[in-house]
Amino acid sequence: MAYEGPMMCIPGLIAGAAIAAADQYKFVKLSAARTVVLCAGTTDRPVGVLQNAPVAAGDEVTVCFEGVTKVQGDADLAFGNQVGTSADGQAAAYTATDTTKYIVGTVIQDNSAAGGLATILINCASARALA
Protein backbone atom coordinates (compact mmCIF):
# COMPACT_ATOMS: atom_id res chain seq x y z
CA MET A 1 0.00 0.00 0.00
CA ALA A 2 1.32 3.42 -0.99
CA TYR A 3 2.25 5.84 1.76
CA GLU A 4 3.68 9.30 2.30
CA GLY A 5 6.49 10.54 4.51
CA PRO A 6 8.34 13.76 5.16
CA MET A 7 8.15 16.03 2.13
CA MET A 8 8.97 19.52 1.00
CA CYS A 9 6.36 21.43 -0.98
CA ILE A 10 6.59 24.54 -3.14
CA PRO A 11 4.66 27.43 -1.56
CA GLY A 12 2.46 29.85 -3.50
CA LEU A 13 1.75 27.86 -6.65
CA ILE A 14 -1.57 28.12 -8.48
CA ALA A 15 -3.35 25.90 -10.99
CA GLY A 16 -3.07 27.11 -14.57
CA ALA A 17 -6.18 25.08 -15.47
CA ALA A 18 -8.84 23.13 -13.65
CA ILE A 19 -7.52 19.86 -12.21
CA ALA A 20 -9.84 16.90 -11.59
CA ALA A 21 -9.88 14.72 -8.48
CA ALA A 22 -8.59 11.84 -10.62
CA ASP A 23 -5.39 13.85 -11.24
CA GLN A 24 -4.26 13.92 -7.61
CA TYR A 25 -0.76 12.41 -7.25
CA LYS A 26 0.22 13.12 -10.86
CA PHE A 27 3.28 15.07 -12.01
CA VAL A 28 2.92 18.78 -12.75
CA LYS A 29 5.14 21.25 -14.60
CA LEU A 30 5.53 25.02 -14.58
CA SER A 31 3.45 26.76 -17.24
CA ALA A 32 4.04 30.39 -16.21
CA ALA A 33 5.38 32.24 -13.17
CA ARG A 34 4.04 30.46 -10.04
CA THR A 35 1.61 28.48 -12.22
CA VAL A 36 1.48 24.72 -12.83
CA VAL A 37 -0.41 22.37 -15.12
CA LEU A 38 -0.38 18.60 -15.46
CA CYS A 39 2.55 17.13 -17.37
CA ALA A 40 1.36 16.26 -20.86
CA GLY A 41 4.41 14.73 -22.52
CA THR A 42 7.14 12.24 -21.68
CA THR A 43 9.80 14.92 -22.19
CA ASP A 44 8.18 17.44 -19.81
CA ARG A 45 10.31 18.40 -16.81
CA PRO A 46 8.20 17.82 -13.69
CA VAL A 47 8.50 20.24 -10.78
CA GLY A 48 6.70 17.87 -8.44
CA VAL A 49 3.67 15.74 -7.63
CA LEU A 50 0.26 17.33 -7.06
CA GLN A 51 -0.97 16.66 -3.53
CA ASN A 52 -4.43 18.25 -3.62
CA ALA A 53 -7.26 17.92 -6.12
CA PRO A 54 -9.75 18.82 -7.41
CA VAL A 55 -8.92 22.48 -7.89
CA ALA A 56 -10.24 25.19 -10.20
CA ALA A 57 -7.99 27.29 -12.41
CA GLY A 58 -6.37 29.96 -10.26
CA ASP A 59 -6.70 27.98 -7.01
CA GLU A 60 -3.67 27.33 -4.83
CA VAL A 61 -2.09 23.89 -5.21
CA THR A 62 0.24 21.86 -3.03
CA VAL A 63 3.15 20.35 -4.97
CA CYS A 64 5.71 18.01 -3.38
CA PHE A 65 9.12 18.48 -5.00
CA GLU A 66 11.26 16.50 -2.56
CA GLY A 67 10.59 13.71 -0.10
CA VAL A 68 8.37 10.64 0.06
CA THR A 69 5.08 10.89 -1.85
CA LYS A 70 2.37 8.83 -3.44
CA VAL A 71 2.24 8.90 -7.24
CA GLN A 72 -0.05 7.36 -9.83
CA GLY A 73 1.73 4.70 -11.88
CA ASP A 74 1.36 4.54 -15.66
CA ALA A 75 2.03 0.81 -15.37
CA ASP A 76 2.85 -1.70 -12.66
CA LEU A 77 5.96 -0.09 -11.16
CA ALA A 78 8.56 -2.19 -9.32
CA PHE A 79 10.71 -1.38 -6.31
CA GLY A 80 13.86 0.41 -7.48
CA ASN A 81 12.45 1.65 -10.80
CA GLN A 82 13.64 5.13 -11.74
CA VAL A 83 10.66 7.22 -12.79
CA GLY A 84 9.69 10.33 -14.66
CA THR A 85 6.42 11.53 -16.16
CA SER A 86 4.35 9.68 -18.72
CA ALA A 87 2.33 11.50 -21.39
CA ASP A 88 -0.59 11.88 -18.95
CA GLY A 89 1.31 12.90 -15.81
CA GLN A 90 1.51 9.46 -14.22
CA ALA A 91 4.85 7.95 -13.20
CA ALA A 92 6.60 5.81 -15.81
CA ALA A 93 9.76 3.75 -15.45
CA TYR A 94 12.66 4.77 -17.68
CA THR A 95 16.08 3.36 -18.48
CA ALA A 96 19.39 4.94 -19.48
CA THR A 97 18.42 4.67 -23.16
CA ASP A 98 15.58 7.20 -22.69
CA THR A 99 17.82 10.25 -23.09
CA THR A 100 15.04 12.84 -23.51
CA LYS A 101 13.21 12.03 -20.27
CA TYR A 102 13.74 13.42 -16.78
CA ILE A 103 14.30 11.04 -13.89
CA VAL A 104 12.82 12.59 -10.75
CA GLY A 105 12.30 9.68 -8.40
CA THR A 106 12.83 6.09 -7.34
CA VAL A 107 10.05 3.64 -6.47
CA ILE A 108 10.27 2.53 -2.83
CA GLN A 109 6.82 0.86 -2.66
CA ASP A 110 5.41 -0.62 -5.84
CA ASN A 111 1.83 -0.39 -7.05
CA SER A 112 -0.26 -3.37 -8.10
CA ALA A 113 -1.44 -2.19 -11.52
CA ALA A 114 -1.53 0.70 -13.97
CA GLY A 115 -3.28 3.69 -12.42
CA GLY A 116 -2.58 2.44 -8.90
CA LEU A 117 -0.63 4.42 -6.33
CA ALA A 118 3.05 3.74 -5.72
CA THR A 119 5.42 5.46 -3.29
CA ILE A 120 8.47 7.26 -4.62
CA LEU A 121 11.43 9.07 -3.16
CA ILE A 122 11.24 12.25 -5.23
CA ASN A 123 13.74 15.00 -5.95
CA CYS A 124 12.60 17.35 -8.69
CA ALA A 125 15.08 20.03 -7.64
CA SER A 126 17.88 18.07 -9.30
CA ALA A 127 15.94 16.45 -12.16
CA ARG A 128 18.20 15.25 -14.93
CA ALA A 129 17.69 14.06 -18.46
CA LEU A 130 19.24 10.64 -18.90
CA ALA A 131 22.42 10.50 -20.90
N, C-alpha and C positions, 0 to 999 in steps of 0.2 A: 504494500500500500504506500502510495506517495505521501511524502511529508515535507514540512518546511522547517528551517532552522534560522539561525541568525542571518540577517540580510541587511544590505544597504540599499536604500531607495533614493531616486532622484527627486528632490523637492521641486514643486512649482510647475510641473508639466501639465499640459492640457491636451485633450483629445482633438485631433484635427478633423475628425469625422465621428459619427455615431459608432459605438462599438457594442455589439450584442453580447448577451450573457454567455453565449457559446464560445466567445473569443477570449474569455478569461484564461490566463496562463498560456497565452501565445506570445511570440516575439513581436516587439514593436521597434520602429525606426523613427528617427527625427524627420519631420517633413518641413519644418520651418522653426524659427526661434521658439524654444520652449514648447513645441508642438510635436506630438507623435501620432502615427497611424500604424496599423498592422503591417508587418512585413508582407510583401506581395511577390517576392522573387527570391530564388535561391542565392542570388548574389547580393542581396540587400545586407547592409551591415547593421545588425540589431544593436540597440542601446540597452535592451533589457527585456524582462518578461512582465507583462501586464498582470497586476495583482487584483484589480477591481474591475468589475463589469456587471451589468451594462452601464454605459455612460453615454450621454448625449454629446454632440460636437460642442466644444468649448468648456466642457466639464473638466475638473481636475482629475488626474489619473495617478495611480501609484505604480511605479515601475521599478522592479528590483534589477539592479545592474551588477551586484556582487553578493555572493552568499549561497545559501541553500534554498532552492525554490522548487515548487511544482512546475511542470511544463507539459503541455499536450504533445504527445508523440505522433509523428506522421506515420510511423510504423511501430512494430514491436521493437522497442529499444532494449539493448542489453547492457548490463553493468560494464562500465569502462568505455562504452562508445563515446567518441568525441562528437559533439553536436553543434549544428548551426541551424539557421532557419530553412524551412521548406518554402515552397511557393505560396503556401497559405498561412504562414506564420507559426506552424507547428515545428517541433524539433525533429530534425533529420540527422541520421548518422552519416558522417563523411570520412573519407580516407585521404591520405596524402596525395592522391592523384586528382582530387577535386580542387584545383589551384585557384578557382575564382570564388570560393566560398569561405565565409568567416567561421572559424571555430570559436565558440564562446562558452562552452561548457563541457562537462564530463558527467555521464550518467552514473549516479551512485545508488539508485534504486530503480530497477527496470519497471516498465509498464507491461500489461498483459496483452495488449492489442493496439492496433492503430486507433488513434483518437483518445486512448487512455492516458492517464496522468503518470508521469515518471518524475523522479527527483533528480535534479542536476546541481552540481557545484558550478556556479556561473561566475564569469568574470568578463563583462563586456567592456570594461575600461581598457583592457589590453587585447581586444579582439584582433585576430590576425588572419589574413588570407593564407591558405596553405601554399607551400612552395616546394 
